[in-house]
Amino acid sequence: MKIEKYISLIEKELLPQIHLSTNRPFDPIIVNNRSNSWKTIGSGNYAGVFSHDSYPERVVKVYGRSPEELKKEIEVYKTLGDHGAFSSLYEHGETYLVLKKLDGITLFNAVVNGIQIPESVIEDIDQGLEYARSVGLNPFDVHGKNVVMFEGKGYIVDVSDFYKEGYCRKWDDLKRAYYKIYKPFLYKYHPSIPFYIVDGIRKGYRVYRKVKKK
């Protein structure tokens, strides 16, 4: 499918059929998708992500708020260029980005489902983040829900905060937990762990970091 036809599908079949909202200013986006041809494959703090069967190698990230963040994400992708650990930006409109689809399962869901996370995934992410630093970006808000693995390789699926300043320790803390807890105690006989336990750990970590910061 030519990119012009794909853009037409976005603007005529996707955008008019979705509604993105949030209950509170800092809550994640809630997606109401009434389209018969576009699938919702994820959502985050600013946007929903959608795919179309006729072009499975691409996804559309539609911003539901903070359009200035979209402009910053465009610049981040332009700075990253073409690197194997990240998606690529194909096109963009006033409220959306067209990105290369990254297949895989998040590290968060891998833990929930009892799927082994090989060390090569952690190393791939580290190399990708080091590359981002080398081109002047600041890897920010990298955590188990926006890092995926596929066939033993690791990928970062959300770079929207890489323009921010300061030190974000989420990835370093996750990596420390991987080597001190996950690898020696869980990796070999990896049991599935109920979602509420893993999510509870995630929320507890956020509270701990907020208290620690104060």
LINCOR-V754395 format. One record per residue. N is the residue number from 1. SS is DSSP state (a for helix, b for strand, c for the rest). NEAR is the number of other ideal C-beta (glycine too) atoms within 8 Angstrom. Layout:
n ss near
N SS NEAR
N SS NEAR
//
This chain:
n ss near
1 c 6
2 c 5
3 a 9
4 a 6
5 a 8
6 a 14
7 a 11
8 a 8
9 a 13
10 a 13
11 a 8
12 a 8
13 a 9
14 a 15
15 a 10
16 a 6
17 a 9
18 b 15
19 b 6
20 b 14
21 b 8
22 c 11
23 c 5
24 c 5
25 c 4
26 c 4
27 c 7
28 c 7
29 c 14
30 b 10
31 b 10
32 b 8
33 b 11
34 c 6
35 c 10
36 c 2
37 c 7
38 b 14
39 b 8
40 b 10
41 b 7
42 b 6
43 b 10
44 c 11
45 c 6
46 c 11
47 b 13
48 b 14
49 b 13
50 b 15
51 b 13
52 b 14
53 a 7
54 a 6
55 a 9
56 c 8
57 c 5
58 b 13
59 b 11
60 b 15
61 b 10
62 b 14
63 b 13
64 c 10
65 c 8
66 c 7
67 a 9
68 a 6
69 a 10
70 a 15
71 a 8
72 a 10
73 a 11
74 a 11
75 a 9
76 a 13
77 a 14
78 a 8
79 a 9
80 a 14
81 c 6
82 c 4
83 c 8
84 c 5
85 c 12
86 b 12
87 c 11
88 c 8
89 b 11
90 b 8
91 b 9
92 b 8
93 c 8
94 c 4
95 c 8
96 b 13
97 b 12
98 b 14
99 b 13
100 b 9
101 c 10
102 c 9
103 c 5
104 c 8
105 b 10
106 b 11
107 a 14
108 a 10
109 a 9
110 a 12
111 a 14
112 a 11
113 a 8
114 c 8
115 c 9
116 c 6
117 c 12
118 c 7
119 a 6
120 a 9
121 a 14
122 a 11
123 a 9
124 a 12
125 a 15
126 a 9
127 a 9
128 a 15
129 a 13
130 a 8
131 a 11
132 a 14
133 a 10
134 a 6
135 c 9
136 c 5
137 c 12
138 c 11
139 c 11
140 c 10
141 c 10
142 c 12
143 c 9
144 c 10
145 c 8
146 c 11
147 b 16
148 b 12
149 b 14
150 b 10
151 c 3
152 c 7
153 b 10
154 b 14
155 b 16
156 b 14
157 c 8
158 c 8
159 c 13
160 c 11
161 c 9
162 c 12
163 c 9
164 c 9
165 c 3
166 c 6
167 c 3
168 c 12
169 c 7
170 a 9
171 a 13
172 a 7
173 a 9
174 a 11
175 a 10
176 a 8
177 a 9
178 a 11
179 a 7
180 a 8
181 a 8
182 a 12
183 a 10
184 a 6
185 a 6
186 a 10
187 c 9
188 c 4
189 c 4
190 c 9
191 c 6
192 c 7
193 c 8
194 c 7
195 a 6
196 a 6
197 a 8
198 a 12
199 a 8
200 a 8
201 a 8
202 a 11
203 a 8
204 a 8
205 a 9
206 a 8
207 a 8
208 a 8
209 a 9
210 a 8
211 a 7
212 a 6
213 a 5
214 c 4
//
